[in-house]
Amino acid sequence: MSIRSRFPIFEKKTYLNSCSYGALSVDVREAYQRYLDDWNESGSDWDKWVGLYETARVSFAGLINAKPEEIAVTFCASDGVNTIASALDFSSPRNRVVVSDFEFPTTAQIWHAQEKRGADICHVPECDGRIPLEHYERVIDDRTLLVSIASVCYRNGSKQDIRPIVDLAHKNGALVMLDAYQGLGAFPIDVRALDTDFLVGGTLKYLLSSAGTAMLYVRQELIERLTPTFSGWFAQRDIDAMDIYANDPAPTARRFESGTPPVANIYAALAGVGLIQSWGVERIEKHIGELTRAIKDGVLAEGFKFATPVEDEAHGAMLAVKVADEIAIVDALAQDDIVTSSRDGNVRISPHFYNNLEDIDRLLESLRRNRQYML
Ligand SMILES: Cc1ncc(COP(=O)(O)O)c(C=O)c1O
């Protein structure tokens, strides 16, 4: 079966919205069916289900070059940020959280929620679709407890050079939370090479699964130094202890989990991540690079303008084109069966491994015909 034919949506549509939600594969559909069949046949096969949840931990670890003990399987990226926030102490003079203006709202909102607990939130402004390192240098100092950064901005596709920001944070004694949601599955992400302390991401975009499963990475040395108040029975050293008189967190990153794992979503997550691993993330990155280059050439040739920095290394899989009316252009493209999305006054175009150059031709042709909505 060809890669393309695993995604039936392409029989009807040109799908270019993986930054929002990956397309459904026959593999993920079958995984959900398998869950229903297993449930129907066994009633409650907890041994199998807990086994799959541990397999997901191993699979997520493999994606980012972490150890399985450093991974918490969570329900959404917000859960990962919330549990870390709950374990931090904002009562000392080192109470500042530096938040990049490229953050997805959820991370920034969670950090602002910590103001009640003494956190001092400081934003790092962007300039022409980029955040220069100097902007971080201006605000990261010995009062900084944590720096919260996104690998790729969900609004404009801008990709940050993570390692220099991590080095700057560490030089000042601060921790780093990396939101890699818009990168995972689209290009290689290696927590050791990046030296980040924490990473969150989820399975529903370039990892080709569905909502309901996400991951948190916590650097090994930090795990036992952090005791989250966000907790639950699956966060305990012994899940079966059933002790209502104490909280005894696991010595691994499982201490950052909470309750019953999202069993159905884990079947799907394993199928989606399995596809990514079988294709290889380097190959995926190369293919997406060819497609984004074709989009950039076509869009610039028409005189349209990017909100995304256009150098190859300065963006992820998503490109954002400035438009006069973001709702109208997304609707007009949809009339031509081309699926995109919009944010912040731009149309977002996000190809994946299943797209091809004919998809890009169809997109460019439709943008040309709908130029009244473009800038
Ligand atoms: C960069 C980024 N972070 C986080 C999220 C979502 O977080 P959560 O899984 O908590 O809904 C998104 C989703 O669109 C995102 O693009």
PDBQT file of the ligand as one rigid body, heavy atoms in Angstrom, charges set to zero:
ROOT
HETATM    1  C1  LIG A 401       2.821  24.518  20.003  1.00  0.00    +0.000 C 
HETATM    2  C2  LIG A 401       1.609  23.881  20.617  1.00  0.00    +0.000 A 
HETATM    3  N1  LIG A 401       1.621  23.556  21.914  1.00  0.00    +0.000 NA
HETATM    4  C3  LIG A 401       0.557  22.977  22.513  1.00  0.00    +0.000 A 
HETATM    5  C4  LIG A 401      -0.595  22.721  21.791  1.00  0.00    +0.000 A 
HETATM    6  C5  LIG A 401      -1.779  22.081  22.425  1.00  0.00    +0.000 C 
HETATM    7  O1  LIG A 401      -1.623  21.735  23.741  1.00  0.00    +0.000 OA
HETATM    8  P1  LIG A 401      -2.616  20.719  24.459  1.00  0.00    +0.000 P 
HETATM    9  O2  LIG A 401      -2.197  19.338  24.070  1.00  0.00    +0.000 OA
HETATM   10  O3  LIG A 401      -2.452  20.973  25.884  1.00  0.00    +0.000 OA
HETATM   11  O4  LIG A 401      -3.998  21.042  23.970  1.00  0.00    +0.000 OA
HETATM   12  C6  LIG A 401      -0.653  23.050  20.441  1.00  0.00    +0.000 A 
HETATM   13  C7  LIG A 401      -1.889  22.743  19.696  1.00  0.00    +0.000 C 
HETATM   14  O5  LIG A 401      -2.331  23.294  18.808  1.00  0.00    +0.000 OA
HETATM   15  C8  LIG A 401       0.482  23.650  19.843  1.00  0.00    +0.000 A 
HETATM   16  O6  LIG A 401       0.466  23.978  18.548  1.00  0.00    +0.000 OA
ENDROOT
TORSDOF 0
